[in-house]
Amino acid sequence: MEKNKKFLTVLITVALSGVLAACGDSSEESSSQPANNSSAQNEDGGSTDRDSADSEENEEENSSGSSDNTQLNEQENTDNSSAASNDGESVESSNQNENHESNKDEYLKKLNKMEEADRYAEAKTTTAELVEQEAERYRNWDEELNKIYGLLEDQLDKGQMDQLREEQRIWIQQRDEAAKKSSLKYKGGSMEPLEYVATQASLTRERCYLLVAKYMK
């Protein structure tokens, strides 16, 4: 009996020791968890600080990048405005040149149409009718020559116009002399007046082309 009591006593002691040990471990784990949580919070807090610093750096970079982009856009707008202004000046200058050239070209086209009308005009049959036809052709070209001369008076400066006026006076004299000389081939005949006025018409037509090509702007 005494041996059995001792054995039970030992068993109970061992069991109590195990229970106490288990309670001690649980208490240690419980006390260690807040410390770990606290450490985790500190670590998280440190991470939050780093995130905040990174966020501030990103904001500064974004702000700096935005400022740089604004400056670049302003510079591009300035360059585009300058280029547009230069293009506008170039287009205006080009249009002015085209207007000057088109004036001359337009007049040359007009002269070409007049010459074409003469070429395809129906020829008369009698000498008197031919003389009248050539006289009409001469009047048309002489009238056009006077129009061209009037336009050049507005375009040329005083020195150039004085020179042209003298050239024109000499040319008229030479034209009439050439017509007279050409008509003498038919002196005394019915063709003499026809040749005279036909030569005047042809030389006046040539003079119109010359003045437009040489002087008109």
Accessible surface in RSA format (square Angstrom, percent):
REM  Atomic radii and reference values for relative SASA: ProtOr
REM  Chains: A
REM  Algorithm: Lee & Richards
REM  Probe-radius: 1.40
REM  Slices: 20
REM RES _ NUM      All-atoms   Total-Side   Main-Chain    Non-polar    All polar
REM                ABS   REL    ABS   REL    ABS   REL    ABS   REL    ABS   REL
RES MET A   1   166.52  86.2 132.88  87.9  33.64  80.1 104.38  88.7  62.15  82.3
RES GLU A   2   131.40  75.4 128.68  97.4   2.72   6.5  45.86  88.7  85.54  69.8
RES LYS A   3   174.07  84.9 167.87 103.0   6.20  14.8 111.88 100.7  62.19  66.2
RES ASN A   4    92.49  63.8  91.23  88.2   1.26   3.0  19.25  46.3  73.23  70.8
RES LYS A   5   129.32  63.1 127.05  78.0   2.28   5.4  72.10  64.9  57.23  61.0
RES LYS A   6   144.58  70.5 141.03  86.5   3.55   8.4  86.93  78.2  57.65  61.4
RES PHE A   7   125.22  62.6 120.92  74.9   4.31  11.2 124.91  75.7   0.31   0.9
RES LEU A   8   102.21  56.9 102.21  73.1   0.00   0.0 102.21  71.8   0.00   0.0
RES THR A   9    81.86  58.2  79.86  81.0   1.99   4.8  57.66  77.4  24.20  36.6
RES VAL A  10    86.12  56.7  84.10  76.1   2.01   4.8  86.12  74.8   0.00   0.0
RES LEU A  11    86.17  48.0  82.24  58.8   3.93   9.9  82.43  57.9   3.74  10.1
RES ILE A  12   102.88  58.5 100.85  75.1   2.02   4.9 102.88  74.1   0.00   0.0
RES THR A  13    75.37  53.6  74.11  75.1   1.25   3.0  57.93  77.8  17.43  26.4
RES VAL A  14    95.05  62.5  90.54  82.0   4.52  10.9  92.47  80.3   2.58   7.0
RES ALA A  15    58.79  54.1  46.70  72.1  12.09  27.5  57.11  80.4   1.68   4.5
RES LEU A  16   103.50  57.6 103.47  74.0   0.02   0.1 103.47  72.7   0.02   0.1
RES SER A  17    61.73  52.2  54.68  73.0   7.05  16.2  34.71  73.9  27.02  37.8
RES GLY A  18    41.20  50.8   0.00   N/A  41.20  50.8  35.03  96.1   6.17  13.8
RES VAL A  19    87.93  57.9  84.79  76.8   3.15   7.6  87.26  75.8   0.68   1.8
RES LEU A  20   126.50  70.5 118.64  84.9   7.86  19.8 118.91  83.5   7.60  20.4
RES ALA A  21    59.95  55.1  46.55  71.8  13.39  30.5  58.62  82.6   1.33   3.5
RES ALA A  22    60.47  55.6  50.17  77.4  10.30  23.4  55.65  78.4   4.82  12.8
RES CYS A  23    75.61  57.2  66.95  74.7   8.66  20.3  27.86  70.6  47.75  51.5
RES GLY A  24    31.63  39.0   0.00   N/A  31.63  39.0  30.97  85.0   0.66   1.5
RES ASP A  25    82.92  58.1  81.75  81.4   1.17   2.8  22.21  52.3  60.71  60.5
RES SER A  26    68.15  57.6  62.44  83.3   5.70  13.1  29.10  62.0  39.05  54.7
RES SER A  27    70.00  59.2  61.41  82.0   8.59  19.8  31.11  66.2  38.89  54.5
RES GLU A  28   117.22  67.3 113.61  85.9   3.61   8.6  42.13  81.5  75.09  61.3
RES GLU A  29   108.93  62.5 107.33  81.2   1.60   3.8  34.77  67.3  74.16  60.5
RES SER A  30    68.53  57.9  61.29  81.8   7.24  16.7  26.99  57.5  41.55  58.2
RES SER A  31    77.63  65.6  56.99  76.1  20.64  47.5  50.12 106.7  27.51  38.5
RES SER A  32    50.58  42.7  44.99  60.0   5.58  12.9  39.44  84.0  11.14  15.6
RES GLN A  33   105.57  59.0 105.34  77.0   0.23   0.5  24.38  51.9  81.19  61.6
RES PRO A  34    79.26  57.8  72.99  66.5   6.27  22.8  76.48  63.1   2.78  17.3
RES ALA A  35    61.99  57.0  49.04  75.7  12.96  29.5  56.77  79.9   5.23  13.9
RES ASN A  36    94.73  65.3  89.69  86.7   5.03  12.1  24.46  58.9  70.26  67.9
RES ASN A  37    86.81  59.9  85.62  82.7   1.19   2.9  16.15  38.9  70.66  68.3
RES SER A  38    52.78  44.6  50.89  67.9   1.89   4.4  24.75  52.7  28.04  39.3
RES SER A  39    52.33  44.2  48.77  65.1   3.57   8.2  27.76  59.1  24.57  34.4
RES ALA A  40    44.41  40.8  42.27  65.2   2.14   4.9  44.09  62.1   0.32   0.9
RES GLN A  41   123.97  69.3 116.55  85.2   7.43  17.7  37.30  79.4  86.67  65.7
RES ASN A  42   106.72  73.6  92.56  89.4  14.16  34.1  29.28  70.5  77.44  74.9
RES GLU A  43   119.36  68.5 107.59  81.4  11.78  28.0  45.70  88.4  73.67  60.1
RES ASP A  44    89.28  62.5  88.24  87.8   1.04   2.5  26.11  61.5  63.17  63.0
RES GLY A  45    31.97  39.4   0.00   N/A  31.97  39.4  30.86  84.7   1.11   2.5
RES GLY A  46    25.74  31.7   0.00   N/A  25.74  31.7  23.38  64.2   2.36   5.3
RES SER A  47    40.77  34.5  40.48  54.0   0.29   0.7  15.09  32.1  25.67  36.0
RES THR A  48    85.23  60.6  83.46  84.6   1.77   4.2  60.63  81.4  24.60  37.2
RES ASP A  49   100.62  70.5  94.16  93.7   6.46  15.3  29.67  69.8  70.95  70.8
RES ARG A  50   153.66  64.5 150.29  76.6   3.37   8.0  69.28  94.7  84.37  51.1
RES ASP A  51    86.91  60.9  81.51  81.1   5.40  12.8  28.58  67.3  58.33  58.2
RES SER A  52    55.94  47.3  48.25  64.4   7.68  17.7  28.66  61.0  27.28  38.2
RES ALA A  53    47.10  43.3  43.16  66.6   3.94   9.0  46.11  64.9   0.99   2.6
RES ASP A  54    74.39  52.1  73.81  73.5   0.58   1.4  22.05  51.9  52.34  52.2
RES SER A  55    52.30  44.2  48.19  64.3   4.11   9.5  27.15  57.8  25.15  35.2
RES GLU A  56   103.86  59.6 102.98  77.9   0.88   2.1  31.04  60.0  72.82  59.5
RES GLU A  57    98.22  56.4  97.13  73.5   1.09   2.6  29.83  57.7  68.40  55.8
RES ASN A  58    79.63  54.9  78.96  76.3   0.66   1.6  17.48  42.1  62.15  60.1
RES GLU A  59   110.52  63.5 104.76  79.3   5.76  13.7  40.14  77.6  70.38  57.5
RES GLU A  60   122.09  70.1 114.08  86.3   8.01  19.1  45.43  87.9  76.65  62.6
RES GLU A  61   116.68  67.0 105.81  80.1  10.86  25.9  44.09  85.3  72.58  59.3
RES ASN A  62   104.82  72.3  95.37  92.2   9.45  22.8  31.21  75.1  73.61  71.1
RES SER A  63    73.79  62.4  63.20  84.3  10.59  24.4  32.26  68.7  41.53  58.2
RES SER A  64    61.78  52.2  54.00  72.1   7.78  17.9  33.46  71.2  28.33  39.7
RES GLY A  65    29.06  35.8   0.00   N/A  29.06  35.8  28.64  78.6   0.42   0.9
RES SER A  66    64.46  54.5  58.52  78.1   5.94  13.7  28.10  59.8  36.35  50.9
RES SER A  67    54.49  46.0  46.82  62.5   7.68  17.7  30.35  64.6  24.14  33.8
RES ASP A  68    73.55  51.5  72.22  71.9   1.33   3.1  20.80  49.0  52.75  52.6
RES ASN A  69    84.98  58.6  84.06  81.2   0.92   2.2  18.90  45.5  66.07  63.9
RES THR A  70    66.79  47.5  64.84  65.7   1.95   4.6  46.06  61.9  20.73  31.3
RES GLN A  71   111.43  62.3 106.39  77.8   5.04  12.0  33.56  71.4  77.88  59.1
RES LEU A  72   107.26  59.7 106.76  76.4   0.50   1.3 107.14  75.2   0.12   0.3
RES ASN A  73    81.06  55.9  80.14  77.4   0.92   2.2  19.14  46.1  61.92  59.8
RES GLU A  74   103.37  59.3 100.24  75.8   3.13   7.4  39.30  76.0  64.07  52.3
RES GLN A  75   102.10  57.1  99.58  72.8   2.53   6.0  35.73  76.1  66.38  50.3
RES GLU A  76    98.70  56.7  97.23  73.6   1.47   3.5  32.63  63.1  66.07  53.9
RES ASN A  77    91.20  62.9  88.78  85.8   2.42   5.8  25.60  61.6  65.60  63.4
RES THR A  78    84.11  59.8  78.52  79.6   5.59  13.3  58.31  78.3  25.80  39.0
RES ASP A  79    73.40  51.4  67.83  67.5   5.57  13.2  28.04  66.0  45.36  45.2
RES ASN A  80    95.40  65.8  90.43  87.4   4.97  12.0  26.27  63.2  69.13  66.8
RES SER A  81    72.63  61.4  61.26  81.8  11.37  26.2  38.71  82.4  33.92  47.5
RES SER A  82    59.82  50.6  51.66  68.9   8.17  18.8  31.37  66.8  28.45  39.9
RES ALA A  83    49.84  45.8  44.62  68.9   5.22  11.9  49.39  69.5   0.45   1.2
RES ALA A  84    63.62  58.5  50.20  77.5  13.41  30.5  55.51  78.2   8.11  21.5
RES SER A  85    61.99  52.4  48.48  64.7  13.50  31.1  34.53  73.5  27.45  38.5
RES ASN A  86    83.15  57.3  81.56  78.8   1.59   3.8  22.84  55.0  60.31  58.3
RES ASP A  87    86.91  60.9  85.66  85.3   1.26   3.0  24.37  57.3  62.54  62.4
RES GLY A  88    38.63  47.6   0.00   N/A  38.63  47.6  33.47  91.9   5.15  11.5
RES GLU A  89   110.95  63.7 104.60  79.1   6.35  15.1  41.11  79.5  69.84  57.0
RES SER A  90    70.46  59.5  59.84  79.9  10.62  24.5  37.59  80.0  32.87  46.0
RES VAL A  91    86.31  56.8  83.88  75.9   2.43   5.8  86.31  75.0   0.00   0.0
RES GLU A  92   103.46  59.4 100.48  76.0   2.98   7.1  33.98  65.7  69.48  56.7
RES SER A  93    56.99  48.2  54.57  72.8   2.42   5.6  26.92  57.3  30.08  42.1
RES SER A  94    50.54  42.7  45.81  61.1   4.73  10.9  27.31  58.2  23.23  32.5
RES ASN A  95    70.00  48.3  69.24  66.9   0.76   1.8  18.68  44.9  51.32  49.6
RES GLN A  96    94.15  52.6  92.91  67.9   1.23   2.9  25.66  54.6  68.48  51.9
RES ASN A  97    81.96  56.5  80.61  77.9   1.35   3.3  17.36  41.8  64.60  62.4
RES GLU A  98   100.07  57.5  97.37  73.7   2.70   6.4  36.07  69.8  64.00  52.3
RES ASN A  99    86.77  59.8  86.43  83.5   0.34   0.8  18.27  44.0  68.50  66.2
RES HIS A 100   100.61  55.0  99.88  69.4   0.72   1.9  58.19  60.0  42.41  49.4
RES GLU A 101   110.49  63.4 105.27  79.6   5.23  12.4  40.07  77.5  70.43  57.5
RES SER A 102    52.81  44.6  48.85  65.2   3.96   9.1  41.77  89.0  11.04  15.5
RES ASN A 103    68.26  47.1  63.64  61.5   4.62  11.1  11.67  28.1  56.60  54.7
RES LYS A 104    60.81  29.7  60.81  37.3   0.00   0.0  24.23  21.8  36.58  39.0
RES ASP A 105    69.69  48.8  67.93  67.6   1.76   4.2  17.38  40.9  52.31  52.2
RES GLU A 106   120.08  68.9 116.31  88.0   3.77   9.0  42.90  83.0  77.18  63.0
RES TYR A 107    26.66  12.4  25.71  14.6   0.95   2.5  24.25  18.2   2.42   3.0
RES LEU A 108    47.47  26.4  47.47  34.0   0.00   0.0  47.47  33.3   0.00   0.0
RES LYS A 109   134.11  65.4 132.51  81.3   1.60   3.8  76.37  68.7  57.74  61.5
RES LYS A 110    82.54  40.3  79.13  48.6   3.41   8.1  58.19  52.4  24.35  25.9
RES LEU A 111     0.00   0.0   0.00   0.0   0.00   0.0   0.00   0.0   0.00   0.0
RES ASN A 112    76.66  52.9  72.19  69.8   4.47  10.8  23.96  57.7  52.70  50.9
RES LYS A 113   148.90  72.6 142.95  87.7   5.95  14.2  86.48  77.8  62.42  66.5
RES MET A 114    39.98  20.7  34.21  22.6   5.77  13.7  36.95  31.4   3.03   4.0
RES GLU A 115    44.43  25.5  44.09  33.4   0.33   0.8   5.98  11.6  38.45  31.4
RES GLU A 116    89.84  51.6  89.53  67.7   0.31   0.7  19.10  36.9  70.74  57.8
RES ALA A 117    64.53  59.3  48.68  75.1  15.85  36.1  59.21  83.4   5.32  14.1
RES ASP A 118    44.68  31.3  26.74  26.6  17.93  42.4  10.26  24.2  34.41  34.3
RES ARG A 119   147.44  61.9 114.11  58.2  33.32  79.3  60.59  82.8  86.85  52.6
RES TYR A 120   163.46  76.3 132.96  75.6  30.50  79.4  95.86  72.0  67.60  83.3
RES ALA A 121    52.81  48.6  29.28  45.2  23.53  53.5  37.71  53.1  15.10  40.0
RES GLU A 122   150.43  86.4 133.37 100.9  17.05  40.6  55.30 107.0  95.13  77.7
RES ALA A 123    73.77  67.8  55.72  86.0  18.06  41.1  57.05  80.3  16.72  44.3
RES LYS A 124   101.04  49.3  90.14  55.3  10.89  25.9  36.50  32.9  64.54  68.7
RES THR A 125   125.04  88.9  92.70  94.0  32.34  77.1  82.14 110.3  42.90  64.9
RES THR A 126    69.69  49.6  64.59  65.5   5.11  12.2  67.51  90.7   2.19   3.3
RES THR A 127    48.65  34.6  42.83  43.4   5.83  13.9  17.15  23.0  31.50  47.6
RES ALA A 128    78.40  72.1  63.11  97.4  15.29  34.8  70.16  98.8   8.24  21.8
RES GLU A 129    80.47  46.2  75.67  57.2   4.81  11.4  29.70  57.4  50.78  41.5
RES LEU A 130    47.15  26.3  47.13  33.7   0.02   0.1  47.13  33.1   0.02   0.1
RES VAL A 131    38.37  25.2  38.37  34.7   0.00   0.0  38.37  33.3   0.00   0.0
RES GLU A 132   100.50  57.7  99.62  75.4   0.88   2.1  48.86  94.5  51.64  42.2
RES GLN A 133    42.55  23.8  35.01  25.6   7.54  18.0  26.49  56.4  16.05  12.2
RES GLU A 134    34.24  19.7  34.24  25.9   0.00   0.0   5.89  11.4  28.35  23.1
RES ALA A 135    18.35  16.9  18.20  28.1   0.14   0.3  18.23  25.7   0.12   0.3
RES GLU A 136    80.47  46.2  80.47  60.9   0.00   0.0  35.89  69.4  44.59  36.4
RES ARG A 137    35.71  15.0  33.60  17.1   2.11   5.0  18.68  25.5  17.03  10.3
RES TYR A 138    41.42  19.3  41.42  23.6   0.00   0.0  27.89  21.0  13.53  16.7
RES ARG A 139   114.01  47.9 109.32  55.7   4.69  11.2  65.81  89.9  48.20  29.2
RES ASN A 140    60.87  42.0  57.33  55.4   3.53   8.5  11.30  27.2  49.57  47.9
RES TRP A 141     1.03   0.4   1.03   0.5   0.00   0.0   0.05   0.0   0.98   1.6
RES ASP A 142    41.07  28.8  41.07  40.9   0.00   0.0   1.64   3.9  39.43  39.3
RES GLU A 143    96.82  55.6  93.33  70.6   3.49   8.3  34.51  66.8  62.31  50.9
RES GLU A 144     8.44   4.8   8.38   6.3   0.06   0.1   0.00   0.0   8.44   6.9
RES LEU A 145     4.93   2.7   4.93   3.5   0.00   0.0   4.93   3.5   0.00   0.0
RES ASN A 146    94.14  64.9  84.18  81.4   9.96  24.0  25.99  62.5  68.15  65.9
RES LYS A 147    99.46  48.5  89.14  54.7  10.33  24.6  60.61  54.6  38.86  41.4
RES ILE A 148     0.00   0.0   0.00   0.0   0.00   0.0   0.00   0.0   0.00   0.0
RES TYR A 149    41.11  19.2  41.11  23.4   0.00   0.0  36.49  27.4   4.61   5.7
RES GLY A 150    28.74  35.4   0.00   N/A  28.74  35.4  24.90  68.3   3.85   8.6
RES LEU A 151    73.82  41.1  72.49  51.9   1.33   3.3  72.64  51.0   1.18   3.2
RES LEU A 152     0.00   0.0   0.00   0.0   0.00   0.0   0.00   0.0   0.00   0.0
RES GLU A 153    82.12  47.1  63.45  48.0  18.67  44.5  14.16  27.4  67.96  55.5
RES ASP A 154   126.06  88.3  89.96  89.5  36.10  85.4  31.17  73.4  94.89  94.6
RES GLN A 155    58.24  32.6  38.74  28.3  19.50  46.4  22.79  48.5  35.45  26.9
RES LEU A 156    16.62   9.3   3.83   2.7  12.79  32.2   4.37   3.1  12.26  33.0
RES ASP A 157    86.24  60.4  73.88  73.5  12.35  29.2  48.12 113.3  38.11  38.0
RES LYS A 158   164.18  80.1 150.26  92.2  13.92  33.1 121.93 109.7  42.25  45.0
RES GLY A 159    51.55  63.6   0.00   N/A  51.55  63.6  38.86 106.6  12.69  28.4
RES GLN A 160    79.66  44.5  75.75  55.4   3.91   9.3  23.90  50.9  55.76  42.3
RES MET A 161    10.55   5.5  10.55   7.0   0.00   0.0  10.55   9.0   0.00   0.0
RES ASP A 162    60.66  42.5  53.21  53.0   7.45  17.6  28.57  67.2  32.09  32.0
RES GLN A 163   110.79  62.0 102.75  75.1   8.05  19.2  34.22  72.8  76.57  58.1
RES LEU A 164     0.24   0.1   0.00   0.0   0.23   0.6   0.00   0.0   0.23   0.6
RES ARG A 165   108.41  45.5 106.93  54.5   1.48   3.5  59.19  80.9  49.21  29.8
RES GLU A 166    81.78  47.0  79.49  60.1   2.29   5.5  42.92  83.0  38.86  31.7
RES GLU A 167    50.47  29.0  45.40  34.3   5.08  12.1  31.91  61.7  18.56  15.2
RES GLN A 168    16.33   9.1  16.33  11.9   0.00   0.0  11.32  24.1   5.02   3.8
RES ARG A 169   134.76  56.6 128.12  65.3   6.64  15.8  70.59  96.5  64.16  38.9
RES ILE A 170    71.30  40.6  71.30  53.1   0.00   0.0  71.30  51.3   0.00   0.0
RES TRP A 171    33.99  13.6  33.37  16.2   0.63   1.5  20.98  11.2  13.02  21.1
RES ILE A 172    73.09  41.6  73.09  54.5   0.00   0.0  73.09  52.6   0.00   0.0
RES GLN A 173   100.43  56.2  93.88  68.6   6.55  15.6  32.95  70.1  67.47  51.2
RES GLN A 174   104.83  58.6 100.23  73.3   4.60  10.9  32.16  68.4  72.67  55.1
RES ARG A 175    18.47   7.8  15.92   8.1   2.55   6.1   2.28   3.1  16.19   9.8
RES ASP A 176    45.52  31.9  44.02  43.8   1.50   3.5  17.73  41.7  27.79  27.7
RES GLU A 177    99.95  57.4  92.01  69.6   7.94  18.9  44.44  86.0  55.51  45.3
RES ALA A 178    42.35  38.9  32.62  50.3   9.73  22.1  38.80  54.6   3.55   9.4
RES ALA A 179     0.00   0.0   0.00   0.0   0.00   0.0   0.00   0.0   0.00   0.0
RES LYS A 180   105.68  51.6 105.68  64.8   0.00   0.0  63.93  57.5  41.75  44.5
RES LYS A 181   159.42  77.8 153.38  94.1   6.04  14.4  96.62  87.0  62.80  66.9
RES SER A 182    22.76  19.2  17.31  23.1   5.45  12.6  17.27  36.8   5.49   7.7
RES SER A 183     1.40   1.2   1.40   1.9   0.00   0.0   0.03   0.1   1.37   1.9
RES LEU A 184    80.20  44.7  66.70  47.7  13.49  33.9  67.01  47.1  13.18  35.5
RES LYS A 185   146.45  71.4 107.42  65.9  39.03  92.9  74.46  67.0  71.98  76.7
RES TYR A 186    87.67  40.9  80.07  45.6   7.60  19.8  49.73  37.4  37.94  46.8
RES LYS A 187   161.05  78.6 131.84  80.9  29.20  69.5  75.78  68.2  85.27  90.8
RES GLY A 188    76.96  94.9   0.00   N/A  76.96  94.9  41.09 112.8  35.87  80.3
RES GLY A 189    37.03  45.7   0.00   N/A  37.03  45.7  29.96  82.2   7.07  15.8
RES SER A 190    74.83  63.2  55.17  73.6  19.66  45.3  43.90  93.5  30.93  43.3
RES MET A 191    76.52  39.6  76.36  50.5   0.16   0.4  62.30  53.0  14.23  18.8
RES GLU A 192    37.02  21.3  37.02  28.0   0.00   0.0   9.65  18.7  27.37  22.3
RES PRO A 193    70.03  51.0  61.55  56.1   8.48  30.8  67.79  56.0   2.24  13.9
RES LEU A 194    17.23   9.6  17.23  12.3   0.00   0.0  17.23  12.1   0.00   0.0
RES GLU A 195    39.36  22.6  39.12  29.6   0.24   0.6   0.42   0.8  38.94  31.8
RES TYR A 196    69.29  32.4  69.29  39.4   0.00   0.0  45.80  34.4  23.49  29.0
RES VAL A 197    16.90  11.1  16.90  15.3   0.00   0.0  16.90  14.7   0.00   0.0
RES ALA A 198    22.45  20.6  21.93  33.8   0.52   1.2  22.24  31.3   0.21   0.6
RES THR A 199    23.61  16.8  18.94  19.2   4.67  11.1  19.11  25.7   4.50   6.8
RES GLN A 200    19.26  10.8  19.26  14.1   0.00   0.0   0.00   0.0  19.26  14.6
RES ALA A 201     0.00   0.0   0.00   0.0   0.00   0.0   0.00   0.0   0.00   0.0
RES SER A 202    32.47  27.4  32.47  43.3   0.00   0.0  16.73  35.6  15.74  22.1
RES LEU A 203    45.52  25.4  44.57  31.9   0.95   2.4  44.57  31.3   0.95   2.6
RES THR A 204     0.00   0.0   0.00   0.0   0.00   0.0   0.00   0.0   0.00   0.0
RES ARG A 205    51.23  21.5  51.23  26.1   0.00   0.0   0.08   0.1  51.15  31.0
RES GLU A 206    93.22  53.5  86.67  65.6   6.55  15.6  34.96  67.6  58.26  47.6
RES ARG A 207    20.84   8.8  18.04   9.2   2.81   6.7   3.32   4.5  17.52  10.6
RES CYS A 208     0.00   0.0   0.00   0.0   0.00   0.0   0.00   0.0   0.00   0.0
RES TYR A 209    51.90  24.2  51.07  29.1   0.83   2.1  51.08  38.4   0.81   1.0
RES LEU A 210    86.43  48.1  81.71  58.5   4.72  11.9  86.20  60.5   0.23   0.6
RES LEU A 211     0.11   0.1   0.11   0.1   0.00   0.0   0.11   0.1   0.00   0.0
RES VAL A 212     0.00   0.0   0.00   0.0   0.00   0.0   0.00   0.0   0.00   0.0
RES ALA A 213    57.69  53.0  42.51  65.6  15.18  34.5  43.35  61.0  14.34  38.0
RES LYS A 214   125.90  61.4  92.85  57.0  33.04  78.7  62.02  55.8  63.88  68.0
RES TYR A 215    34.54  16.1  27.64  15.7   6.89  17.9  28.69  21.6   5.84   7.2
RES MET A 216     6.60   3.4   3.15   2.1   3.45   8.2   0.05   0.0   6.55   8.7
RES LYS A 217   110.06  53.7  99.35  61.0  10.71  25.5  72.07  64.9  37.99  40.5
END  Absolute sums over single chains surface
CHAIN  1 A    15804.5      14209.8       1594.7       8483.2       7321.3
END  Absolute sums over all chains
TOTAL         15804.5      14209.8       1594.7       8483.2       7321.3
